[in-house]
Amino acid sequence: MTDQFKDVESKDAEFVLHPASSITALLENGPQMVVSAKGSTITESNGTDLLDAVGGLWCVNAGYGRTELAQVMKESAEQLAYYHTFSNASNPWQVELAEKLVKLAPKGLDKVFFGSGGSDANDTLVKIAWHYHALKGHTSKTKVIARQQAYHGTSISTASLTGLGGFHREFPLPLDFVLRVECPHFYTRGKDGETEQAFCDRLIGEIADLIEKEGADNIAAFFAEPIHAAGGIIEPPVDYYPKLKALLKQHDILLVADEVVCGYGRLGTWFGSEQLGFEPDMMSTAKGLTSGYFPMSAAFISNKIWEVLKEGSAKLGAFSHGYTYSGHPVGAAVALANIHLIENEGLVNQAKENGAYLHARLREELNDHPFVGEIRGRGLLAGVQLVKDKANRVLPDPAEKWPAKICAAMKKAGVIVRPLPSVGTLAISPPLVITRDEIDHLVRVLVGSINSELK
Ligand SMILES: Cc1ncc(COP(=O)(O)O)c(C=O)c1O
């Protein structure tokens, strides 16, 4: 540790309550103090360089240390550091950004609402779903379907949508507007002798039964990450989304794509739903929108939904929802520059090609490994499923902390990947600028650490 940071490190626990962190561990080990970063590498206060194969929190798509983004931030802050967008106030950057995003977005997503993060984008879309149905006279359409192993955020409504028990423990959550359905993961949820197609049909059948039982008149929306991220890098069977969309359409239930992780190139296309074969009615994005350089989210709705809101406005006046930082001029300028950078440098295609390389390398090295059951994901989003008993698909006991042990060994060797303890999985989502040499290094360290930690 350099003396420069000694003081702040010792004061961290005294003053900071960290998100999603163990206070006990902080008191024992102190914080991980990160002081600079460039490309795909972060540097800690003691001078250690680490290949960040998580991209911060799945968000630094353009890579760290992009001076062109810092420059835009400086210039736009000097010109207009802030003004709100309530009461139809606007700024040129949010308009230009919205126009650009609508051009890139999946077909039928025509209007953009800006916020500050993924949770507020999803929260906004829950409220818009409620508002939309209420304005059409369907005031009882308030329940929202979400899946086991989903992650949609940690605000009160989005933690409720999140299907990971740890986010509910010792909170009065989930709220009862959420209806839970099965996680569409064939590897862990398929029954003995069941084909993937039969599994898919069973899950769609269960959703149809739930709609029947609860009554379509009481259900507003269905939230889905195209590929579950924090829940285990889980992709449903191929027919799942087309069948789901058809079922929901029949019952006037809106399908919301949570593209907070999958959006802006991570899977090798601008958005995940393009690849996974469905057209969402609404879509939430954040993270890669600014590559993490500014806290910003964009929630998309269709013109069909907007028309209903427009009629409501004639009756009610204001659409009574929004945030102090909605349409922030500096955030919008940075997002716009980031999107141009991703476009000009061909990073979406790079994610596709280097993602294919990453998956091929992982498969070459780990397909036959006795403690690896499945390698999942697309583009630069990958999950390595650890198993205790490969033949019978038995996952490791969470109490044995296999993912955390491997991640600790990897960190010692200079690489960060993310442990997903509830599913015994290691998650990889590097900056889209990661090089093939860095991918080789990551895979080498990953394999070495699995071998050293699991015996
Ligand atoms: C799929 C998904 N949705 C929503 C969120 C919440 O975003 P935020 O932490 O910016 O509120 C996350 C965060 O990781 C996410 O992975």
The ligand as an SDF file (V2000), in Angstrom:
LIG
                    3D

 16 16  0  0  0  0  0  0  0  0999 V2000
  -30.0350   -7.4040  -15.3600 C   0  0  0  0  0  0  0  0  0  0  0  0
  -29.9280   -6.2930  -14.3670 C   0  0  0  0  0  0  0  0  0  0  0  0
  -30.9680   -5.4690  -14.1920 N   0  0  0  0  0  0  0  0  0  0  0  0
  -30.9280   -4.4340  -13.3300 C   0  0  0  0  0  0  0  0  0  0  0  0
  -29.7960   -4.1920  -12.5830 C   0  0  0  0  0  0  0  0  0  0  0  0
  -29.7810   -3.0710  -11.5990 C   0  0  0  0  0  0  0  0  0  0  0  0
  -28.9830   -2.0440  -12.0230 O   0  0  0  0  0  0  0  0  0  0  0  0
  -28.4420   -0.9410  -10.9760 P   0  0  0  0  0  0  0  0  0  0  0  0
  -27.4910   -1.6540  -10.0630 O   0  0  0  0  0  0  0  0  0  0  0  0
  -27.7980    0.0740  -11.8580 O   0  0  0  0  0  0  0  0  0  0  0  0
  -29.6130   -0.3940  -10.2570 O   0  0  0  0  0  0  0  0  0  0  0  0
  -28.6770   -5.0060  -12.7510 C   0  0  0  0  0  0  0  0  0  0  0  0
  -27.4420   -4.7590  -11.9940 C   0  0  0  0  0  0  0  0  0  0  0  0
  -26.4990   -5.5260  -12.0010 O   0  0  0  0  0  0  0  0  0  0  0  0
  -28.7440   -6.1060  -13.6460 C   0  0  0  0  0  0  0  0  0  0  0  0
  -27.7300   -6.9730  -13.7710 O   0  0  0  0  0  0  0  0  0  0  0  0
  1  2  1  0
  2  3  1  0
  2 15  2  0
  3  4  2  0
  4  5  1  0
  5  6  1  0
  5 12  2  0
  6  7  1  0
  7  8  1  0
  8  9  2  0
  8 10  1  0
  8 11  1  0
 12 13  1  0
 12 15  1  0
 13 14  2  0
 15 16  1  0
M  END
$$$$
